[in-house]
Amino acid sequence: MSSPLRLSRRTLTLSVGLSVVTVLTCLVAFLPVPFVTMRPGPVFNTLGELDGTPMLTFGDDVRTYPTDGRLDFTTVSVTRAESRMSLAGAIEGWLDPDVNVVPHDFVYPDHQTNEQSTAEGAAQLASSQDASRAAALRAAGITVPEVPKVSAVVEDGPAQGRLEVDDLILTVDGEKVATQESVGQAVGDREPGDDVTIGYRRDGKDGTVTIRTTAMDDDPDQARVGIAVGSTFEFPIDIENHIGDRVGGPSAGTMFALAIYDSLTPGALTGGQNVAGTGTIDPEGTVGSIGGVRQKMAGAAEAGADIFLVPAANCREAAEGDDFGMTLVKVATLQDAIDALGTLAKDPKAKVASCE
């Protein structure tokens, strides 16, 4: 039979041991781990309003048509760059089928801050808005010319103080230039030290400037004026996107383009249904892949979507889990989406390209 003293010591040892284990478990659970979560974010109806203003507005002289239903673009809510996730939080995310836990550096490479990520997302969104306008107008049969522009001015280069970022480049030595490649070729045909006259448009006003070329750093025989050349578009009609800084990134491009196309063409593209989707887009209407497709699907389902448009490159991932009762439509181009929605508007049970 154990003595009271021995029993007391055993109880004390067990109590202390359990307390230590409990404390260590709590400490481990709250240790930071290098992961972030991707969760379903809010959806935005591109045919609807934001704070009482239509998301998309058109110039007073632009003919638009009434539409119906919804064309929602979907988002993902991501842990901020500076936040530190605990092991317990990561485990909780891993156990939630609608949450994706990914390495911190996958979302924020090279020690990127949240401010840097937001700025990058804003730039991608702006580019996506231009591409969606161009793709939608072209799909509606409207010509949209592409125009070269100054995308950067080299510090201490020949063009510094002469040309500015976003100047449209119209001519080189009096000859019209229609693409960024033609600008590079026209300047490159000169000898270093030659003068070149560039016609430009800034804030709606045309001008010219003569710049003396210098040699490329890595090619002494190649002339340069010290600018980087990109491209933009001369839109024949005024279209304003009022999403502002609520989101960032390029993945809403396809849904923006569909809403513009729907507004500029007769009939309701959705047939009154609730359509959601995602996908980047380029000016030619090619739909590109995105991240977080499962989270976007979950957010769309929560908002009541009947149909979800999935970029072709994301179809395998989209089909790996629950479809949430939605029809998953595979789209590789804007025209694919237009055709599929037109078919489903007539018959919601019709067969279209699917991720299943």
N, C-alpha and C positions, 0 to 999 in steps of 0.2 A: 504494500500500500504506500502511495506517495505521500510525502510529508507536505504540509501546507506551504512550507518554504520553497520546496522544489517546484510545486505546482505554480506558485506565484512567480518564480523565476521563468518558468517555461512560458507562462501567459505573457509576461512582460517581454520576453524575447520575440514571441510571435507578433505581439502588438507593434513592437518597434520595427520588426522586419516588414510587416504589412504597410506600415506608415512610410517606410523608406521606398518600398516598391511603388506605392501610390504616388508619392512625390516625384519619383523618377519618371513614372509613366506620364504624369501631367507635364513635367518639363519636356520630355521627348515629344509629346503631342503638340506642344506649342513652339517647338523649334522651327525656325524658318526654313523653307525648302525652296529650291530654285524653279518654281513652277508658277503658272498663271492659269486661270480658268477662262473658258469661253462659254458664255451662257446665252440663251435666247434673249434677244433685245427687242425693243419696240418695233412695230411696223408702221409705215406711213403710206397713206393712199395718195398716189400720184395724181389721181383724178379729183381729189378732195381739197380741203382747205387746211391751212396752218394759221392758227391765231386769227381766224376770220378772213384770211387772204388766200385765194386759190394758190396751190403750190406752183402751178404753171400759168402764166399769163401771156397773152399775145398782143401784138400791136393793134391799134384801133382799126387799121385797114386790112387786117387779116380775117378771112372768113373761117370760122370754126363751126363745128356741128355738135349738137347735144349728144351726150353719151350716157351710159348707165353702168351699174356694177362698180367693182373696185379693181384697181391695179396697184397692189401693195408691194413696195420694196421692203425687204426684210433686213434686219441688222443683228449683230452679235455684240453682246456686252462683255468687254474684256477687262480683267484686272489691271489697274493702273501700273505703270512701269515701276514706280517707287514703292508700291505696296509689297509687303512681305507675307507670303502665304505660309501658314503653319502646316505641319504634317497632318494634323486633324482636318484642316480645311481641304487639303489635297485628297485625303481619303474620302471625305464627304463628297467631293466632286467626282471621284472615280466611281462611286456607288450610284451616282445619279445618271441615268441613261441620256438625259438631255444636256448634260454638261461635259465638256471636253477639257481635260487637264493636259497642258502641253508645257514643254520647257520654256522658261522665261526668255531665253535668247532666241527662241524660234519666233516670238512675237516682237521682241525688242532687241534686235541684233546690235552688236558693238556698243553695249552699254547705253543704248538710246534712252533718252528721258521721255517722260510723258509729253512734255512740251514739244520736243522734236518729233515725236510720233504724231501728235495732233497737227503740226505744221505740214508734215509729209502727207497726212490723210487729207488735209484741206487742198493741197496742190493736186492730189490725185482726183479729188471730187471735182475740182474746177475743170480739169482736163476731161473727165468723164462727161461732164455736162456739155461741153463743146462737141465731143464725139457723139453723144446721144442726139443732139440737135441735128448734126450732119446726117447721121444714119437714118433718123426718122424722116427728114425732109427728102432724102434720096429715095427712101422706100415709098414715099408718097408721090414720087415722080417729079420732084423739084430739084433743079440744078443747084449745087452748092460748090462754088469754086474754092480751091485751096490756095492759100497765099503764104509765101515765106515771111518770116518775121525774125527780128533780133531776139534771141532767147537769153543771151548773156553778152556783156561787153568786158573784154579782157582789161584788167587794171594796167595802166601805163601803156596800153596798146595804142595804135594809130587812131582807132575809132573812139577812144575815150573822150567824152565831152562833145562828140560830134553826132553819134548815134546813141539811142537809148533803148533799154529793154522794152519790148512790145512794139517798137517801130515796125510797120509793115514795109517790106522791101518790094518796090514796084519795078525798078529798072536798074541795070548796071551799064553805065556808059550809053544810056539812051535806049538800050535794048530791053524789052519786057522780059521779066523772069517770073515763072509760074510755080516753081518748086524750090525747096531748099537745096536740092541737088544742082539745079541750074544756077543758083547764086554761087555756090562753091566752084562750079566749073568756070563761070564767067570771071570770077576774081582770080582763080588759079591759072587762067590763061595769060595773065599779065606777068611781067618780070618784076621781081622785087625792086622797089624804088620807083616803079611807075605810079602815076596818079590814076585813080579810078573814081568815077562819079556815080554815086548811088542815089537813086530817087526813092523817097520814102514817104510814108503817110503816118502822121502822129496826131492823135486826138482829132481825127477827121480832116486835118490840113496837110496838103502835099508840100514837099520841099525836096531840095537836092543838097548834097554835100560832097565835096571832093576830098579824097583821102589819099595820102601817099602810102603805098604798100611797103611792107617790110618782109623779110624772109621768115619762113617757118623755122622754129627752133630746131626741128629734127630733119629739115630739108632746105638747105640754103638756096636751092633753085626754085622753091615754091613760094609764091606771093601770098600774103595774108593782110587783112585789115584789122584783125583783132576782135572779131565777134564770133559768137556761136549762133548758128541759124537753125531755127525750128520752123514750125508751120502753124497756121491757124486757118480760119475759114471766113469768107465773106458771105454772111447769111443774108438771103434775100428778104427775109421777114424777121420781125422782132419777136423773140421768145425769151421770157425771163423765168428763171427757176428760183423759187423763194425758199429752198430748203435751208439756206444759211449755214450756220456752223453747228447744226444739230447732229450731224453725222460727218464722217470722213471716209475717204477711200473711194475706189472706183466701182464697187460691186452693184450699185444701184443703176448703172448705166442702161442696162436692157429695159428695166421698168420705166425709166424716164423716157426712153425712145418710144416705147409702146404707147405711153400716155400722150406724147406729142402727136404720134401718127393717128391715134384714135380721135384726137381733137380736130385734126385737119382733114379727116375723111368721113364720109357719111356713114351713119349707122353706129351702133354700140359694139365695139370689138369684143367685149366680154359676154354679150348677150344677157347682161344683167347679173352674171355670176361674180362671185368673189374670187378673184385671181391674185395670187401672190407669186413672187419669184425673186430671182437674183441672177447675177451675171454681169461681167464687164462687157463693154462693147467698143468696137473701133468704128471709125467713120464709114467703113465699107459694110458695117452691119454684122461683123463676126462676133459671136458671143464667146467670152472667155471664162476660164475657171475662176473660182473664188474659194475662200476659206470658210469653215464653219457651216457647211451646208446643212448638217443635221440640226444644229442649233437654230438656223433660220427656218427650217421646216417646222420645228416645234413652236417657234414664235408665230408663224403663219397659221398653224392649226389652232393655236390659242385665240387668234383673232377671227377665226371662222372661215378660213379659206377653203374653197372647193377644189381649186386647181393650183398646182405649184409648178412653176417653170424652172427646170434644172439645166444648167449648162451641160452639154454633152460630156465634157471632161470630168464632171462631178457625179455622173449617173451611178457609177458603181458604189460610191460611198453613200449616196442618197438611198439606194435600194437595200442597203445592208441592215436596216432596222425597220421600225414601224413607219408606215406611210401616213399615219394619223388620219386615215380615211380620205386622204386627198388623191386626186389623179395627178401622178407625176409625169410631166410632159418633158421630153428630151428636146433641147433646142441647141443647134449649133450656129444658127444665124437669126437675125431679127425676122427675116422672112419666114423661117420655120415657126417662130412664135406666132406671127400674124396668121399664117395658114392654119395652125393647130387651133388657135382660139376661134377663128372663123368657123371651123368644122364643129367645135364643141359648143359654140353659140347656137348652132342649128340643132345639134343633138348631143346633149351632155354625156351620152353613153357611146358616142362614136369612137372608133378606133383611131388613135393618133400615135405618133412615135412616143414611146414610153421608156422609163428607166426600169420597168419591171422585167 
